[in-house]
Amino acid sequence: MAALEIEARDSSSYARAGRLHTAHGDVRTPAFVPLATKATVKGLLPSEVEAFGYDMVLANTFHLLLNPGPDLIDQFGGLHRFMAWERPIITDSGGFQVFSMGHGTVADEIKGRSPHGEAAKRAGAILSIEEQGVRFRSYIDGRERLLTPEGSMSVQAALKSDIALVFDECTPFHVERDYTARSTERTHRWLERCLSWHREHGPAEQLVYGIVQGGVFEDLRRESASVVAASACDGIAIGGSLGAEKEQMYEVVRFAVEELSGEAHGRPRHLLGIGEVDDLIRGVELGIDTFDCAMPTRLGRHGSALVPDPQTRWRIDLTKSSCRQADEPLIDGCPCPACSQGFSRAYLSYLTRAKELTGMRLLTAHNLTFIAALMSELRTAIIAGRLAEVTSALRAGAPLPLRPPQGV
Amino acid sequence: MAALEIEARDSSSYARAGRLHTAHGDVRTPAFVPLATKATVKGLLPSEVEAFGYDMVLANTFHLLLNPGPDLIDQFGGLHRFMAWERPIITDSGGFQVFSMGHGTVADEIKGRSPHGEAAKRAGAILSIEEQGVRFRSYIDGRERLLTPEGSMSVQAALKSDIALVFDECTPFHVERDYTARSTERTHRWLERCLSWHREHGPAEQLVYGIVQGGVFEDLRRESASVVAASACDGIAIGGSLGAEKEQMYEVVRFAVEELSGEAHGRPRHLLGIGEVDDLIRGVELGIDTFDCAMPTRLGRHGSALVPDPQTRWRIDLTKSSCRQADEPLIDGCPCPACSQGFSRAYLSYLTRAKELTGMRLLTAHNLTFIAALMSELRTAIIAGRLAEVTSALRAGAPLPLRPPQGV
């Protein structure tokens, strides 16, 4: 059986709604996948993440390799029992993180920003990129380590994630076309090594996603997408540098998706590291099934809350003076603990400025509730044949039906 | 009606069980009062603190005076609505905190330790102690501020706490008897100024507790207790330097309580800043009704969990190597989220070492659940006339009945 069962397709876009079948249950798609980078959604419990309406979380191979290490997690029979999350888990291969150490953060590079202070201060460092893999210095203990495609797959096998991602080089934004071309070709060779290792040693029930690279170059992206599509992978992730601006990013995603659209059943498609509200709406229209991003959780820890307002990029910064005395909830009628248990914007602003844990937790919960409601709305709209109408309303700032997501 | 309604007395000790009536409901005593120093129990929601079995929390006048300031909280009609906790609140007067700035931390002094690094680095500083009040520099903005007995009461009036504490000098441990005597006399003059301000301007429904000082000197303690008892305060708190060792602390508490035991009905008695497991057991035997302490919540944020083991001071340090691979819960059958939702000691150890918010939250929840169960057990034992038997079992390491506390 195919991993993705498509339940409905939108007539005016590439969007589709479906169910992604994994060893630990189904993921209703399109879906956002909250980050549990270090085996926890920061500040929240698995029971809450599930109650907010999420079916799957994303954990990170690179961080878990360094701490607590795959051996300990293996002793627990895998990540699910270790972190007490019995639903699907996707693991990032570590490519993004290990390459981040080489260039500040790849997130900055992808978005065309200069590396910032915190990134520059990091202890870890990339030592060399070789055909075999990537040599780096651990940010935990300073030891030199080698991460290879086989090594990444073997860690992911120990983690027993439901979906493993192949090890790739996440090409940064500032490099030349020529570097991108050579790097993408190496990523394709690594893809085959990952699949081959997994065929022989990987858990039978673990799905493996290939990763499309190719930078912002149309021909390289299309070529990469068709190479990945021609491989035996179970699903397809789109990664790397997606452009300096959103319109370019959407174009790059379209190049890749168009190369994949010839598939009879359609393998599941994951867009790596993208999760702003407008990007999720557009990504769904472009035929993406799942998304992960630090945005909703990280914004929450730093005092921003998601609201249905495109004029403010769907967020309010609670540290702003306009919030400091505001005696109103973030969103009227929102069922999240921040909105439904009597906390005002003024109080949340105060907690944020005082760096109180409770504030980080409440805003993280709110943002994840908002994104879950958004994804549920998009899914419901696809199934009901109303996607164009719904996305147009959302882009105009229509409030979401902020009920706890139903099992549609 | 007296604030404290005594329901049962133990025949072999000073212990009593009762109900402390406040404007926002009853506190079942003896009770531990978790700290919500900055208007939040760090990492937890009011609904959780209530579900763990707590009737009252303690917030701090000094910190809330500086941030967010009493005016904002007053706009919300007081602290209850601001922090969304509709049950009783006691506010510390700020004396302890302002004097902490003068001597490292008073907590260190009280316990006979030298001021440690973090305290020494603090931006705030005490400038002078005068008859009028205490002049200090704010750790928020560096401004010079004056905190007086009247000022503290007026802030507490704005906070609309159910119980206000009078402004006192928290005499540190290292000072001479002569300083302690003079300081205690000033504290008594400040007591009268606080009561007098409150009579004229304070909220009618707010109870005011006097504070017994007198250091470790028996005559000064007894004198202070009788001065406070002779005042018009609604309840009596015991504060300041209680000795270098636990036995001395218990003696000092006994001096004070004995001076109070002549009262016909008995005003409620609060022991300030004390909350280790053995201290709570002994404090209840000594006739204390309520306790507050940073211990259970602070330990939780730093990776220690409470367990029924007197040999280890009722705690395990999860960062120790013995916990790193331990596939067992903190306490079998404990209903707290850390123990009941499938998290192993190994996972909690990992979260703690990785400084993850979720770990801080889970251990805080566990420790507060443990202390709530302890206090509920002591209260039930007093009512059932079994206190001696129960305290002796607890001191021998008997497990607590870790059910969510019932409304006894």
Contacts between the chains, C-beta under 8 A, distances in Angstrom:
chain1	res1	chain2	res2	distance
A	38	B	354	5.7
A	38	B	356	6.3
A	39	B	347	7.7
A	39	B	350	7.4
A	40	B	351	6.3
A	40	B	356	5.3
A	40	B	358	4.4
A	40	B	359	7.7
A	41	B	358	7.5
A	42	B	356	6.4
A	42	B	357	5.1
A	42	B	358	6.6
A	43	B	43	7.7
A	43	B	357	3.9
A	43	B	358	5.9
A	43	B	361	6.5
A	44	B	358	6.6
A	45	B	337	6.0
A	45	B	341	6.3
A	45	B	358	7.0
A	45	B	361	8.0
A	45	B	362	7.6
A	46	B	341	7.1
A	47	B	337	7.8
A	47	B	341	6.0
A	67	B	350	7.4
A	67	B	353	7.5
A	67	B	354	6.2
A	68	B	324	7.7
A	68	B	346	7.8
A	68	B	350	4.6
A	72	B	324	7.5
A	72	B	325	6.4
A	72	B	346	6.7
A	72	B	350	7.6
A	75	B	325	6.6
A	75	B	327	7.4
A	76	B	327	6.7
A	76	B	344	7.2
A	76	B	346	7.4
A	76	B	347	8.0
A	81	B	342	7.4
A	82	B	344	7.6
A	82	B	346	7.7
A	82	B	347	5.8
A	83	B	347	6.6
A	84	B	341	5.9
A	84	B	342	3.8
A	84	B	343	5.4
A	84	B	347	7.2
A	301	B	357	8.0
A	324	B	68	7.7
A	324	B	72	7.5
A	325	B	72	6.4
A	325	B	75	6.7
A	327	B	75	7.4
A	327	B	76	6.7
A	337	B	45	6.0
A	337	B	47	7.8
A	341	B	45	6.3
A	341	B	46	7.1
A	341	B	47	6.0
A	341	B	84	5.9
A	342	B	81	7.4
A	342	B	84	3.8
A	343	B	84	5.4
A	344	B	76	7.2
A	344	B	82	7.6
A	346	B	68	7.8
A	346	B	72	6.7
A	346	B	76	7.4
A	346	B	82	7.7
A	347	B	39	7.7
A	347	B	82	5.8
A	347	B	83	6.6
A	347	B	84	7.2
A	350	B	39	7.4
A	350	B	67	7.4
A	350	B	68	4.6
A	350	B	72	7.6
A	351	B	40	6.2
A	353	B	67	7.5
A	354	B	38	5.6
A	354	B	67	6.2
A	356	B	38	6.3
A	356	B	40	5.3
A	356	B	42	6.5
A	357	B	42	5.1
A	357	B	43	3.9
A	357	B	301	8.0
A	357	B	357	5.8
A	357	B	360	6.3
A	357	B	361	6.8
A	358	B	40	4.4
A	358	B	41	7.5
A	358	B	42	6.6
A	358	B	43	5.9
A	358	B	44	6.6
A	358	B	45	7.0
A	359	B	40	7.7
A	360	B	357	6.3
A	361	B	43	6.5
A	361	B	45	8.0
A	361	B	357	6.8
A	361	B	361	6.9
A	362	B	45	7.6
